[in-house]
Amino acid sequence: MDMVIRTALPAEYAELGEITAGAYLADGHLDFNEDDGYLNVLRDVAGRAVQGEVLVAVRDERLLGGVTFAAPGSALADIAAPDEAEFRMLAVARAARGQGAGEALVRACVERARALEGVTGLVLSTQGGMAEAHRIYARLGFVRTPERDWAPIEGLTLLTYRLKL
């Protein structure tokens, strides 16, 4: 069966939260491991769904991963200008990697951003060690925007990318 990208169902929030938290933990993207306060944010899919659109990749009724799309003006947007959309927390379960779920989720965010009137770009923040994700962004035409790099906490500089729509 083909992969489907759709809005997450409330019954899937807990599982997607664990996939997201697990991906960040397993890949070493949390400075304080299990004690990292950001784990609660990663697991709070229900909270993100109130302020943005949480998308999932599903194949054979199995969740592969997800991403959060923030339209202009969303409280979830960290770096987006008023004419930009943003996506956050792209994560794919380790067992599902290499199957195109990450790229399909990013493409879905691009489609949503293009469908919004007046939106000129799609932006994101990422950690330097997220090389697999960086390859997806480059393949889809995102460009590094180092002038927008920022640090949410001391010692963690996030790299930024933008896709002109």
MDTraj code that builds the backbone (N, CA, C; nanometers):
import mdtraj as md
import numpy as np

residues = "MET ASP MET VAL ILE ARG THR ALA LEU PRO ALA GLU TYR ALA GLU LEU GLY GLU ILE THR ALA GLY ALA TYR LEU ALA ASP GLY HIS LEU ASP PHE ASN GLU ASP ASP GLY TYR LEU ASN VAL LEU ARG ASP VAL ALA GLY ARG ALA VAL GLN GLY GLU VAL LEU VAL ALA VAL ARG ASP GLU ARG LEU LEU GLY GLY VAL THR PHE ALA ALA PRO GLY SER ALA LEU ALA ASP ILE ALA ALA PRO ASP GLU ALA GLU PHE ARG MET LEU ALA VAL ALA ARG ALA ALA ARG GLY GLN GLY ALA GLY GLU ALA LEU VAL ARG ALA CYS VAL GLU ARG ALA ARG ALA LEU GLU GLY VAL THR GLY LEU VAL LEU SER THR GLN GLY GLY MET ALA GLU ALA HIS ARG ILE TYR ALA ARG LEU GLY PHE VAL ARG THR PRO GLU ARG ASP TRP ALA PRO ILE GLU GLY LEU THR LEU LEU THR TYR ARG LEU LYS LEU".split()
xyz = np.array([
    [0.0845, -0.1195, 0.0000],
    [0.0000, 0.0000, 0.0000],
    [0.0881, 0.1246, 0.0000],
    [0.0411, 0.2282, -0.0638],
    [0.1161, 0.3524, -0.0711],
    [0.1120, 0.4283, 0.0604],
    [0.2088, 0.5136, 0.0764],
    [0.2141, 0.6012, 0.1920],
    [0.1106, 0.7115, 0.1755],
    [0.0463, 0.7475, 0.2853],
    [-0.0526, 0.8541, 0.2868],
    [-0.0042, 0.9622, 0.3826],
    [-0.0149, 1.0879, 0.3394],
    [0.0150, 1.2016, 0.4269],
    [-0.1192, 1.2671, 0.4573],
    [-0.1495, 1.2823, 0.5857],
    [-0.2780, 1.3395, 0.6259],
    [-0.2632, 1.4050, 0.7624],
    [-0.3682, 1.4748, 0.8031],
    [-0.3717, 1.5354, 0.9354],
    [-0.3779, 1.4244, 1.0396],
    [-0.3021, 1.4408, 1.1452],
    [-0.3005, 1.3422, 1.2533],
    [-0.4362, 1.3367, 1.3217],
    [-0.4757, 1.2180, 1.3616],
    [-0.5986, 1.1974, 1.4372],
    [-0.5668, 1.2057, 1.5864],
    [-0.6598, 1.2568, 1.6674],
    [-0.6337, 1.2638, 1.8112],
    [-0.5893, 1.1301, 1.8723],
    [-0.6411, 1.0212, 1.8226],
    [-0.6026, 0.8897, 1.8743],
    [-0.4559, 0.8564, 1.8444],
    [-0.3928, 0.9320, 1.7530],
    [-0.2533, 0.9075, 1.7152],
    [-0.1555, 0.9995, 1.7865],
    [-0.2051, 1.0981, 1.8589],
    [-0.1176, 1.1981, 1.9191],
    [-0.0124, 1.1370, 2.0108],
    [-0.0518, 1.0483, 2.0978],
    [0.0447, 0.9905, 2.1932],
    [0.1533, 0.9125, 2.1191],
    [0.1139, 0.8325, 2.0215],
    [0.2131, 0.7545, 1.9465],
    [0.3073, 0.8451, 1.8687],
    [0.2523, 0.9489, 1.8044],
    [0.3380, 1.0409, 1.7309],
    [0.4312, 1.1157, 1.8258],
    [0.3827, 1.1507, 1.9429],
    [0.4678, 1.2152, 2.0418],
    [0.5855, 1.1274, 2.0794],
    [0.5616, 0.9993, 2.0947],
    [0.6703, 0.9062, 2.1281],
    [0.7649, 0.8853, 2.0106],
    [0.7119, 0.8820, 1.8889],
    [0.7984, 0.8716, 1.7708],
    [0.8898, 0.9933, 1.7638],
    [0.8321, 1.1108, 1.7849],
    [0.9099, 1.2343, 1.7757],
    [1.0148, 1.2414, 1.8850],
    [0.9742, 1.2173, 2.0087],
    [1.0690, 1.2199, 2.1208],
    [1.1764, 1.1131, 2.1009],
    [1.1348, 0.9951, 2.0576],
    [1.2296, 0.8859, 2.0368],
    [1.3317, 0.9162, 1.9295],
    [1.2880, 0.9809, 1.8223],
    [1.3803, 1.0160, 1.7144],
    [1.4837, 1.1165, 1.7632],
    [1.4406, 1.2189, 1.8345],
    [1.5343, 1.3191, 1.8862],
    [1.6315, 1.2563, 1.9864],
    [1.5806, 1.1687, 2.0723],
    [1.6677, 1.1030, 2.1709],
    [1.7685, 1.0103, 2.1032],
    [1.7189, 0.9215, 2.0184],
    [1.8056, 0.8216, 1.9549],
    [1.9131, 0.8847, 1.8675],
    [1.8806, 0.9981, 1.8073],
    [1.9764, 1.0638, 1.7190],
    [2.0671, 1.1617, 1.7927],
    [2.0524, 1.1709, 1.9256],
    [2.1405, 1.2563, 2.0051],
    [2.1152, 1.4051, 1.9909],
    [1.9896, 1.4447, 1.9655],
    [1.9589, 1.5858, 1.9442],
    [1.9085, 1.6578, 2.0694],
    [1.9142, 1.5904, 2.1827],
    [1.8720, 1.6536, 2.3082],
    [1.9912, 1.6567, 2.4030],
    [2.0310, 1.7760, 2.4419],
    [2.1508, 1.7926, 2.5246],
    [2.1430, 1.7205, 2.6582],
    [2.0229, 1.7111, 2.7154],
    [2.0092, 1.6531, 2.8486],
    [1.9405, 1.5170, 2.8450],
    [1.9407, 1.4537, 2.7284],
    [1.8835, 1.3208, 2.7095],
    [1.7441, 1.3113, 2.7700],
    [1.7177, 1.2091, 2.8524],
    [1.5848, 1.1882, 2.9120],
    [1.5435, 1.3018, 3.0047],
    [1.6383, 1.3801, 3.0523],
    [1.6085, 1.4901, 3.1429],
    [1.5849, 1.6219, 3.0697],
    [1.5882, 1.6191, 2.9379],
    [1.5723, 1.7412, 2.8595],
    [1.4266, 1.7871, 2.8629],
    [1.4043, 1.9103, 2.9014],
    [1.2698, 1.9652, 2.9089],
    [1.1991, 1.9706, 2.7743],
    [1.2762, 1.9729, 2.6658],
    [1.2161, 1.9784, 2.5328],
    [1.1414, 1.8494, 2.4987],
    [1.1699, 1.7417, 2.5705],
    [1.0976, 1.6166, 2.5471],
    [0.9476, 1.6357, 2.5664],
    [0.9095, 1.7145, 2.6667],
    [0.7671, 1.7396, 2.6903],
    [0.7036, 1.8122, 2.5723],
    [0.7771, 1.9036, 2.5120],
    [0.7274, 1.9761, 2.3941],
    [0.7129, 1.8792, 2.2766],
    [0.8110, 1.7937, 2.2565],
    [0.8066, 1.6978, 2.1466],
    [0.6900, 1.6002, 2.1615],
    [0.6602, 1.5640, 2.2841],
    [0.5506, 1.4694, 2.3095],
    [0.4127, 1.5346, 2.3052],
    [0.4048, 1.6662, 2.3149],
    [0.2765, 1.7360, 2.3228],
    [0.2157, 1.7616, 2.1850],
    [0.1790, 1.6558, 2.1186],
    [0.1191, 1.6676, 1.9858],
    [-0.0175, 1.7353, 1.9961],
    [-0.0932, 1.7045, 2.0976],
    [-0.2253, 1.7664, 2.1149],
    [-0.2123, 1.9181, 2.1249],
    [-0.1132, 1.9651, 2.1979],
    [-0.0912, 2.1094, 2.2099],
    [-0.0556, 2.1733, 2.0777],
    [0.0271, 2.1046, 1.9988],
    [0.0635, 2.1588, 1.8672],
    [-0.0555, 2.1605, 1.7724],
    [-0.1406, 2.0605, 1.7825],
    [-0.2553, 2.0499, 1.6923],
    [-0.3544, 2.1644, 1.7124],
    [-0.3543, 2.2260, 1.8294],
    [-0.4428, 2.3392, 1.8559],
    [-0.3945, 2.4639, 1.7828],
    [-0.2628, 2.4776, 1.7678],
    [-0.2043, 2.5999, 1.7124],
    [-0.1503, 2.5856, 1.5711],
    [-0.1500, 2.4648, 1.5189],
    [-0.0984, 2.4394, 1.3851],
    [-0.1619, 2.3138, 1.3296],
    [-0.1055, 2.2637, 1.2228],
    [-0.1547, 2.1396, 1.1634],
    [-0.0477, 2.0330, 1.1780],
    [-0.0820, 1.9256, 1.2442],
    [0.0105, 1.8148, 1.2612],
    [-0.0201, 1.7122, 1.1524],
    [0.0809, 1.6861, 1.0714],
    [0.0674, 1.5909, 0.9618],
    [0.1392, 1.4619, 0.9957],
    [0.0865, 1.3511, 0.9465],
    [0.1513, 1.2214, 0.9667],
    [0.1684, 1.1502, 0.8340],
    [0.2702, 1.0666, 0.8305],
    [0.2915, 0.9736, 0.7198],
    [0.2472, 0.8375, 0.7703],
    [0.1580, 0.7730, 0.6932],
    [0.1010, 0.6449, 0.7343],
    [0.1118, 0.5469, 0.6181],
    [0.1495, 0.4246, 0.6511],
    [0.1501, 0.3167, 0.5519],
    [0.0946, 0.1922, 0.6197],
    [-0.0021, 0.1290, 0.5568],
    [-0.0642, 0.0083, 0.6131],
    [-0.1096, 0.0310, 0.7575],
    [-0.1718, 0.1468, 0.7804],
    [-0.2244, 0.1846, 0.9120],
    [-0.1165, 0.1987, 1.0187],
    [0.0096, 0.2106, 0.9762],
    [0.1215, 0.2276, 1.0704],
    [0.1776, 0.3683, 1.0564],
    [0.1904, 0.4378, 1.1696],
    [0.2507, 0.5713, 1.1700],
    [0.3995, 0.5597, 1.1425],
    [0.4459, 0.6351, 1.0437],
    [0.5883, 0.6360, 1.0108],
    [0.6583, 0.7574, 1.0707],
    [0.5847, 0.8684, 1.0797],
    [0.6441, 0.9908, 1.1309],
    [0.5473, 1.1054, 1.1183],
    [0.5959, 1.2249, 1.1519],
    [0.5092, 1.3407, 1.1455],
    [0.5861, 1.4714, 1.1420],
    [0.5117, 1.5798, 1.1245],
    [0.5671, 1.7142, 1.1201],
    [0.4563, 1.8106, 1.1606],
    [0.4949, 1.9261, 1.2113],
    [0.3979, 2.0291, 1.2469],
    [0.4123, 2.1469, 1.1510],
    [0.3011, 2.1849, 1.0885],
    [0.2972, 2.2963, 0.9946],
    [0.2348, 2.4162, 1.0642],
    [0.3040, 2.5297, 1.0581],
    [0.2562, 2.6530, 1.1198],
    [0.2311, 2.7569, 1.0107],
    [0.1059, 2.7929, 0.9935],
    [0.0692, 2.8978, 0.8969],
    [0.1146, 3.0330, 0.9518],
    [0.1212, 3.1341, 0.8678],
    [0.1594, 3.2667, 0.9166],
    [0.0729, 3.3091, 1.0359],
    [0.1390, 3.3653, 1.1355],
    [0.0695, 3.4108, 1.2552],
    [0.0533, 3.3063, 1.3633],
    [0.0891, 3.1819, 1.3354],
    [0.0772, 3.0766, 1.4359],
    [0.1746, 3.0999, 1.5503],
    [0.1308, 3.0707, 1.6703],
    [0.2182, 3.0807, 1.7875],
    [0.3319, 2.9789, 1.7814],
    [0.3191, 2.8799, 1.6954],
    [0.4242, 2.7784, 1.6821],
    [0.5425, 2.8263, 1.5994],
    [0.5246, 2.9326, 1.5250],
    [0.6321, 2.9820, 1.4387],
    [0.7414, 3.0475, 1.5220],
    [0.8638, 3.0047, 1.4997],
    [0.9792, 3.0615, 1.5708],
    [1.0459, 3.1725, 1.4913],
    [1.0579, 3.1541, 1.3601],
    [1.1375, 3.2475, 1.2798],
    [1.0629, 3.3062, 1.1609],
    [0.9414, 3.2598, 1.1358],
    [0.8691, 3.3025, 1.0159],
    [0.8326, 3.4502, 1.0214],
    [0.8522, 3.5173, 0.9086],
    [0.8045, 3.6542, 0.8894],
    [0.6538, 3.6469, 0.8629],
    [0.5842, 3.7597, 0.8642],
    [0.4398, 3.7579, 0.8420],
    [0.3949, 3.6946, 0.7106],
    [0.4815, 3.6934, 0.6108],
    [0.4455, 3.6343, 0.4814],
    [0.5065, 3.4958, 0.4613],
    [0.5445, 3.4308, 0.5706],
    [0.6062, 3.2980, 0.5617],
    [0.5316, 3.1975, 0.6489],
    [0.5315, 3.0736, 0.6039],
    [0.4865, 2.9610, 0.6850],
    [0.6125, 2.8931, 0.7380],
    [0.5947, 2.8064, 0.8345],
    [0.7091, 2.7387, 0.8976],
    [0.6692, 2.5955, 0.9299],
    [0.7655, 2.5062, 0.9299],
    [0.7362, 2.3731, 0.9826],
    [0.8390, 2.3359, 1.0867],
    [0.7959, 2.2478, 1.1772],
    [0.8781, 2.2123, 1.2929],
    [0.8626, 2.0643, 1.3264],
    [0.9586, 2.0160, 1.4001],
    [0.9534, 1.8826, 1.4615],
    [0.9294, 1.7701, 1.3615],
    [0.9988, 1.7764, 1.2492],
    [0.9948, 1.6670, 1.1529],
    [1.0633, 1.5470, 1.2166],
    [0.9943, 1.4354, 1.2200],
    [1.0528, 1.3143, 1.2794],
    [0.9963, 1.1902, 1.2119],
    [1.0835, 1.0939, 1.1879],
    [1.0443, 0.9656, 1.1304],
    [1.0976, 0.8559, 1.2214],
    [1.0130, 0.7578, 1.2496],
    [1.0542, 0.6445, 1.3333],
    [1.1753, 0.5769, 1.2707],
    [1.2674, 0.5345, 1.3534],
    [1.3906, 0.4734, 1.3044],
    [1.3605, 0.3577, 1.2081],
    [1.2644, 0.2734, 1.2411],
    [1.2319, 0.1572, 1.1575],
    [1.1725, 0.1969, 1.0233],
    [1.1247, 0.3215, 1.0111],
    [1.0609, 0.3660, 0.8876],
    [1.1511, 0.4538, 0.8017],
    [1.2721, 0.4766, 0.8450],
    [1.3607, 0.5656, 0.7696],
    [1.4035, 0.5021, 0.6378],
    [1.4306, 0.5878, 0.5411],
    [1.4731, 0.5398, 0.4098],
    [1.3576, 0.5022, 0.3197],
    [1.2344, 0.5279, 0.3637],
    [1.1166, 0.4926, 0.2850],
    [1.0489, 0.6150, 0.2234],
    [1.1095, 0.7331, 0.2413],
    [1.0555, 0.8539, 0.1799],
    [0.9556, 0.9303, 0.2647],
    [0.9332, 0.8886, 0.3879],
    [0.8338, 0.9559, 0.4725],
    [0.8745, 1.0992, 0.5048],
    [1.0012, 1.1209, 0.5394],
    [1.0460, 1.2553, 0.5730],
    [1.0273, 1.3515, 0.4571],
    [1.0694, 1.3100, 0.3396],
    [1.0540, 1.3962, 0.2221],
    [0.9070, 1.4193, 0.1894],
    [0.8256, 1.3170, 0.2021],
    [0.6822, 1.3319, 0.1739],
    [0.6173, 1.4305, 0.2711],
    [0.6581, 1.4278, 0.3959],
    [0.6045, 1.5215, 0.4943],
    [0.6461, 1.6651, 0.4626],
    [0.7719, 1.6838, 0.4237],
    [0.8185, 1.8181, 0.3866],
    [0.7446, 1.8660, 0.2620],
    [0.7281, 1.7794, 0.1632],
    [0.6545, 1.8172, 0.0425],
    [0.5109, 1.8595, 0.0760],
    [0.4488, 1.7922, 0.1718],
    [0.3129, 1.8287, 0.2128],
    [0.3113, 1.9683, 0.2747],
    [0.4148, 2.0023, 0.3506],
    [0.4247, 2.1376, 0.4073],
    [0.4423, 2.2406, 0.2967],
    [0.5219, 2.2080, 0.1964],
    [0.5413, 2.2988, 0.0823],
    [0.4074, 2.3226, 0.0129],
    [0.3321, 2.2164, -0.0108],
    [0.2011, 2.2294, -0.0761],
    [0.1082, 2.3180, 0.0058],
    [0.1056, 2.2989, 0.1370],
    [0.0183, 2.3794, 0.2224],
    [0.0595, 2.5264, 0.2190],
    [0.1888, 2.5506, 0.2234],
    [0.2365, 2.6893, 0.2197],
    [0.2007, 2.7550, 0.0869],
    [0.2190, 2.6831, -0.0236],
    [0.1868, 2.7384, -0.1559],
    [0.0377, 2.7681, -0.1702],
    [-0.0456, 2.6952, -0.0986],
    [-0.1901, 2.7136, -0.1083],
    [-0.2398, 2.8351, -0.0298],
    [-0.1548, 2.8924, 0.0540],
    [-0.1948, 3.0068, 0.1359],
    [-0.1674, 3.1372, 0.0622],
    [-0.2690, 3.2178, 0.0469],
    [-0.2558, 3.3444, -0.0236],
    [-0.1579, 3.4362, 0.0486],
    [-0.0676, 3.4955, -0.0285],
    [0.0273, 3.5921, 0.0259],
    [0.1518, 3.5328, 0.0889],
    [0.1613, 3.4015, 0.0952],
    [0.2797, 3.3375, 0.1540],
    [0.3885, 3.3290, 0.0477],
    [0.5050, 3.3856, 0.0797],
    [0.6149, 3.3907, -0.0176],
    [0.7273, 3.2927, 0.0135],
    [0.7226, 3.2297, 0.1304],
    [0.8298, 3.1389, 0.1661],
    [0.7889, 3.0413, 0.2749],
    [0.8648, 2.9336, 0.2853],
    [0.8493, 2.8329, 0.3894],
    [0.9835, 2.8211, 0.4594],
    [0.9855, 2.8338, 0.5911],
    [1.1103, 2.8351, 0.6668],
    [1.1115, 2.7244, 0.7718],
    [1.2319, 2.6968, 0.8197],
    [1.2491, 2.5974, 0.9252],
    [1.3787, 2.6222, 0.9987],
    [1.3853, 2.5680, 1.1185],
    [1.5085, 2.5671, 1.1979],
    [1.5486, 2.4219, 1.2175],
    [1.6786, 2.3976, 1.2226],
    [1.7285, 2.2614, 1.2367],
    [1.8615, 2.2631, 1.3113],
    [1.8950, 2.1502, 1.3678],
    [2.0247, 2.1384, 1.4346],
    [2.1317, 2.0969, 1.3337],
    [2.2530, 2.1353, 1.3618],
    [2.3639, 2.1050, 1.2721],
    [2.3829, 1.9573, 1.2446],
    [2.3496, 1.8721, 1.3404],
    [2.3704, 1.7285, 1.3253],
    [2.2599, 1.6544, 1.2533],
    [2.1593, 1.7240, 1.2079],
    [2.0464, 1.6586, 1.1411],
    [2.0722, 1.6457, 0.9911],
    [2.1793, 1.5768, 0.9574],
    [2.2270, 1.5699, 0.8194],
    [2.1258, 1.5078, 0.7228],
    [2.0553, 1.4041, 0.7650],
    [1.9567, 1.3416, 0.6761],
    [1.8492, 1.4424, 0.6366],
    [1.8024, 1.5196, 0.7331],
    [1.7010, 1.6209, 0.7045],
    [1.7579, 1.7288, 0.6128],
    [1.8833, 1.7684, 0.6357],
    [1.9450, 1.8718, 0.5523],
    [1.9490, 1.8286, 0.4055],
    [1.9725, 1.7008, 0.3822],
    [1.9746, 1.6508, 0.2440],
    [1.8361, 1.6631, 0.1800],
    [1.7316, 1.6360, 0.2577],
    [1.5953, 1.6522, 0.2055],
    [1.5715, 1.7976, 0.1689],
    [1.6074, 1.8880, 0.2597],
    [1.5834, 2.0307, 0.2348],
    [1.6560, 2.0767, 0.1086],
    [1.7806, 2.0368, 0.0923],
    [1.8572, 2.0769, -0.0260],
    [1.7944, 2.0201, -0.1530],
    [1.7533, 1.8936, -0.1464],
    [1.6923, 1.8288, -0.2630],
    [1.5645, 1.9010, -0.3074],
    [1.4914, 1.9576, -0.2105],
    [1.3649, 2.0237, -0.2419],
    [1.3798, 2.1731, -0.2697],
    [1.5039, 2.2228, -0.2676],
    [1.5274, 2.3613, -0.3047],
    [1.5362, 2.4613, -0.1910],
    [1.5356, 2.4146, -0.0679],
    [1.5541, 2.5063, 0.0449],
    [1.6971, 2.5585, 0.0428],
    [1.7143, 2.6818, 0.0857],
    [1.8447, 2.7473, 0.0875],
    [1.8773, 2.7871, 0.2308],
    [2.0014, 2.7664, 0.2693],
    [2.0459, 2.8083, 0.4035],
    [2.0343, 2.9589, 0.4168],
    [1.9886, 3.0032, 0.5328],
    [1.9766, 3.1460, 0.5633],
    [2.0508, 3.1734, 0.6946],
    [2.1834, 3.1724, 0.6909],
    [2.2616, 3.1853, 0.8145],
    [2.2355, 3.3148, 0.8907],
    [2.1903, 3.4183, 0.8206],
    [2.1608, 3.5441, 0.8888],
    [2.0421, 3.5311, 0.9851],
    [1.9670, 3.4229, 0.9722],
    [1.8508, 3.4004, 1.0597],
    [1.8781, 3.2951, 1.1665],
    [1.9966, 3.2340, 1.1663],
    [2.0285, 3.1341, 1.2684],
    [2.0062, 3.1945, 1.4063],
    [1.9667, 3.1114, 1.5008],
    [1.9326, 3.1622, 1.6332],
    [1.9569, 3.0551, 1.7393],
    [1.9556, 3.0978, 1.8637],
    [1.9829, 3.0076, 1.9762],
    [1.8676, 3.0135, 2.0762],
    [1.7857, 2.9078, 2.0808],
    [1.6747, 2.9061, 2.1760],
    [1.7216, 2.8927, 2.3212],
    [1.8368, 2.8278, 2.3377],
    [1.9000, 2.8174, 2.4688],
    [2.0508, 2.8345, 2.4493],
    [2.1174, 2.8723, 2.5548],
    [2.2623, 2.8916, 2.5457],
    [2.3302, 2.7618, 2.5032],
    [2.4171, 2.7740, 2.4040],
    [2.4933, 2.6591, 2.3572],
    [2.4278, 2.5804, 2.2450],
    [2.3075, 2.6163, 2.2041],
    [2.2387, 2.5462, 2.0952],
    [2.2018, 2.6458, 1.9870],
    [2.2807, 2.6481, 1.8812],
    [2.2498, 2.7349, 1.7675],
    [2.1752, 2.6534, 1.6636],
    [2.0592, 2.7032, 1.6247],
    [1.9799, 2.6374, 1.5222],
    [2.0082, 2.7017, 1.3867],
    [2.0263, 2.6178, 1.2869],
    [2.0476, 2.6613, 1.1499],
    [1.9115, 2.6820, 1.0857],
    [1.9025, 2.7764, 0.9942],
    [1.7746, 2.8030, 0.9298],
    [1.7831, 2.7851, 0.7783],
    [1.6689, 2.7483, 0.7234],
    [1.6541, 2.7294, 0.5788],
    [1.5263, 2.7981, 0.5340],
    [1.5225, 2.8344, 0.4059],
    [1.4026, 2.8965, 0.3487],
    [1.3836, 2.8451, 0.2067],
    [1.2591, 2.8211, 0.1731],
    [1.2212, 2.7875, 0.0368],
    [1.1374, 2.9028, -0.0159],
    [1.1817, 2.9642, -0.1251],
    [1.1046, 3.0709, -0.1886],
    [0.9905, 3.0060, -0.2659],
    [0.8701, 3.0547, -0.2436],
    [0.7517, 2.9966, -0.3091],
    [0.7096, 3.0811, -0.4290],
])
top = md.Topology()
chain = top.add_chain()
for i, resn in enumerate(residues, 1):
    res = top.add_residue(resn, chain, resSeq=i)
    for name in ("N", "CA", "C"):
        top.add_atom(name, md.element.get_by_symbol(name[0]), res)
traj = md.Trajectory(xyz[None], top)
